[in-house]
Amino acid sequence: MEQPDPILVAAVRYPWGEVVTGRRHRNVYEAMALKGIISRDGCAEGFVGRSGTFYTRDEATQVAVAARQVSADHSGPLNSEHLWPLTPAEKSKWRDG
């Protein structure tokens, strides 16, 4: 039986193949904007598992269910909030900005 590959971080795969990770997808985009990369065209949002594999949001749902990170009846694309609740600081920052 294949071992589950627990989801570790949110990630964005850019059109040129680079995968950038962060606590949340928003954090990835903010970090890339600081480098002057603001376009999201062609980007794929997803997650990276312990193995280093990039999974799209839909693929990550199946991975997270197999790793028991979300309930077996979870459906739809995975969001980081399904795995890690927003902190009070994130809630405050994102509500205001």
Order of alpha helices (4+ residues) and beta strands (2+ residues): beta-beta-alpha-beta-beta-alpha-alpha-alpha
